[in-house]
Amino acid sequence: MIKLGIMGDFVASNDTHIATNEAFDHAAGKFGKPFQYEWVDTDRIEPEFETIIRSYHGLLIAPGSPYKSMSGVLKIIEYARTHKIPTLGTCGGFQHMIIEFARNVLGITDAEHAETNPYASKLIINPLSCSLKGQRLQIRITDRDSMIYTIMKTHVMTENYYCNFGLNPEYQRQIHEAGFLITGSDLNGEVRVLELNEQFYLATLFVPQVNSGYEKPHPILLALLDAMEHHSNKKVAQGVSN
């Protein structure tokens, strides 16, 4: 059984959370193999960390920040990045994957998010110049050799946004040059997709779950499930349980 852990604080009235469940139901049907997803409240991550990291073959860092436990989310993101666990972060997940990278790879230990600490000196995530909440906009895939291009097979995609915060442009070059590659941007060059080489580790400011249907599950979600299956098979071949 392939199992996905959704790291986020589920709220039944949150449209992106409802869409997330529906999207993985769509993807499961297309995937055609035993698959299960579970939400994990972020305040459970630290006290149950050892159990959580053994329970899932991949992670979704969910939209819907601020999280109950930012420290828990950053801890599981760091583990996923360093242990090459297939991971997708959307909206708030995108933002926190950037913060984790800034703190632990770039050494900006006081990297912060304007939503939770608006007066911090190192705002890696700051308010967007224009809110994207509720908008559907184009994204340019800027690298033909990227994972996102391989998944989407197009240079231009149109996706749904639910966010008011994004990567501070002052840090774009530094993050890209350190290896968290900017592979998708809006028409003004602001970051919309980042990824790491040699593993499924993808962050999107948009929410692909919203742009998914039963007849046509979103390709990014199917790619995550495929990566999770590959990860599971690799663990079995190595004689290691997840």
C-alpha positions in Angstrom: 0.0 0.0 0.0 1.4 3.4 -1.1 0.7 6.0 1.6 0.9 9.7 1.4 1.2 11.9 4.5 -0.5 15.3 4.1 1.2 17.6 6.6 -1.3 20.3 7.4 -4.1 21.3 9.7 -7.3 20.1 7.9 -10.2 22.6 8.0 -13.4 21.3 6.5 -14.4 24.8 5.2 -11.1 25.4 3.5 -11.6 25.1 -0.3 -8.0 24.0 -0.9 -8.2 21.2 1.7 -11.5 19.9 0.2 -9.8 20.1 -3.3 -6.8 18.2 -1.9 -8.9 15.3 -0.8 -10.8 15.2 -4.1 -7.7 15.5 -6.2 -6.0 12.6 -4.6 -9.2 10.6 -5.0 -9.0 11.4 -8.7 -5.3 10.5 -8.8 -5.8 7.3 -7.0 -8.3 6.1 -9.6 -5.9 6.9 -12.4 -2.9 5.4 -10.5 -4.7 2.1 -10.4 -2.8 0.7 -7.4 -3.5 0.5 -3.7 -3.1 4.0 -2.4 -4.1 5.9 0.8 -3.6 9.4 2.1 -3.9 10.8 5.6 -3.8 14.3 7.1 -1.3 14.9 9.9 -1.9 17.9 12.1 1.2 19.9 12.3 1.3 20.0 16.1 1.6 16.2 16.0 4.8 16.2 13.9 7.4 16.8 16.6 5.9 14.5 19.3 5.2 11.7 16.9 8.1 12.3 14.5 9.7 8.8 14.5 6.3 7.2 13.8 5.4 9.7 11.1 8.7 9.3 9.1 8.2 5.5 9.1 4.5 5.7 8.0 4.6 7.3 4.6 6.2 6.9 1.2 5.8 10.6 0.3 4.6 13.9 1.7 2.4 16.8 0.7 3.1 20.0 2.5 -0.4 21.4 2.4 -1.8 24.8 1.8 -3.4 26.6 4.7 -0.7 28.4 6.7 -0.1 29.7 9.3 0.3 26.2 10.6 -0.4 25.2 14.2 3.3 24.2 14.4 5.7 25.9 12.1 8.6 24.2 13.8 7.0 20.8 13.1 6.5 21.6 9.5 10.1 22.8 9.0 11.4 19.6 10.8 9.5 17.2 8.5 10.5 19.3 5.4 14.2 19.1 6.4 13.9 15.3 6.9 12.2 14.9 3.5 14.8 17.0 1.7 17.8 15.3 3.3 16.4 11.8 3.0 15.1 12.2 -0.5 11.5 11.5 0.4 9.2 12.4 -2.5 7.7 15.7 -1.5 5.3 18.3 -3.0 4.6 21.6 -1.3 1.8 23.8 -2.6 1.0 27.4 -1.5 2.0 27.5 2.2 4.0 24.3 1.6 6.0 26.1 -1.1 6.7 29.0 1.3 7.9 26.8 4.1 10.1 24.6 1.9 11.9 27.9 1.0 12.3 28.9 4.6 13.7 25.5 5.5 16.2 25.7 2.6 17.2 29.2 3.5 17.8 28.3 7.2 19.5 25.0 6.7 21.3 25.3 3.4 22.0 29.0 3.0 22.7 29.4 6.7 20.1 32.2 7.1 19.1 30.9 10.5 16.7 33.8 11.1 14.9 33.4 7.8 11.2 34.2 8.5 7.7 34.4 7.0 5.9 37.8 6.9 2.7 36.0 7.8 3.9 34.9 11.2 6.7 37.4 11.9 6.1 40.5 9.8 8.8 42.6 11.5 11.7 40.1 11.2 14.9 41.4 9.6 15.2 38.5 7.2 11.8 38.0 5.5 12.5 35.3 3.0 8.7 35.0 2.4 7.0 38.4 2.1 3.7 39.8 0.8 3.3 39.5 -3.0 3.3 42.8 -4.9 -0.3 41.8 -5.9 -2.4 39.3 -4.0 -3.0 36.1 -6.0 -5.8 34.8 -3.9 -8.6 33.4 -6.0 -6.8 34.1 -9.3 -6.0 31.8 -12.2 -2.8 32.8 -14.1 -0.2 31.6 -16.5 3.2 30.2 -15.4 6.2 30.0 -17.8 8.3 26.9 -17.3 11.8 28.3 -17.8 13.9 25.1 -18.0 13.2 22.4 -20.6 15.4 20.0 -18.6 13.4 20.5 -15.4 11.2 18.0 -13.7 8.2 20.3 -14.0 8.7 20.4 -17.8 9.0 16.6 -17.9 5.7 16.3 -16.0 3.7 19.0 -17.8 5.2 18.7 -21.3 4.6 22.4 -22.0 6.3 25.7 -21.6 3.2 27.5 -20.4 0.6 26.3 -17.9 -2.4 28.0 -16.2 -3.1 27.3 -12.5 -5.1 28.5 -9.5 -3.6 30.5 -6.6 -4.8 31.0 -3.1 -2.0 33.0 -1.6 -0.8 36.4 -0.5 2.8 35.6 0.1 5.8 34.4 -2.0 9.6 34.3 -2.2 11.2 37.7 -1.6 12.8 38.6 -5.0 16.0 39.7 -3.1 16.7 36.0 -2.4 15.8 34.5 -5.8 19.3 34.3 -7.2 20.9 33.1 -4.0 18.4 30.2 -3.6 18.6 29.2 -7.2 22.4 29.2 -7.2 22.4 27.1 -4.0 20.5 24.3 -5.8 16.8 24.9 -5.1 16.2 25.6 -8.8 13.7 28.2 -10.1 12.0 26.4 -12.9 8.7 28.3 -13.3 7.9 31.9 -13.0 5.0 34.3 -13.8 5.1 36.7 -16.7 7.0 39.3 -14.5 9.7 36.8 -13.6 8.5 36.1 -10.0 9.0 32.6 -8.7 6.2 30.1 -9.0 8.0 26.7 -9.1 11.2 25.4 -7.4 12.7 22.0 -7.5 15.8 20.0 -6.5 17.8 17.9 -8.9 17.9 14.1 -8.6 14.8 13.7 -6.4 11.1 14.4 -6.4 11.1 17.6 -4.3 8.8 20.2 -5.9 7.4 23.4 -4.6 4.6 25.3 -6.3 3.1 28.6 -5.2 -0.1 27.6 -7.1 -2.4 24.8 -5.9 -2.5 22.0 -8.5 -5.1 20.1 -6.4 -7.7 22.7 -7.5 -7.1 22.1 -11.2 -7.7 18.4 -11.0 -10.6 16.3 -12.1 -11.8 12.7 -12.2 -11.3 12.3 -15.9 -8.0 14.3 -15.9 -6.1 14.2 -12.6 -3.4 16.8 -12.3 -0.1 15.5 -13.8 1.9 16.8 -10.8 -0.1 14.7 -8.4 0.2 11.6 -10.6 4.0 12.2 -10.8 4.1 12.4 -7.0 2.4 9.0 -6.7 4.7 7.5 -9.3 7.7 8.8 -7.3 6.3 7.4 -4.1 5.9 4.0 -5.7 9.5 4.1 -7.0 10.7 5.1 -3.5 8.8 2.3 -1.9 10.1 -0.3 -4.4 13.7 1.0 -3.8 13.2 0.6 0.0 11.9 -3.0 -0.5 14.9 -3.8 -2.7 17.2 -2.5 0.0 15.4 -4.4 2.7 14.4 -1.3 4.5 10.9 -0.6 5.7 9.6 3.0 5.5 
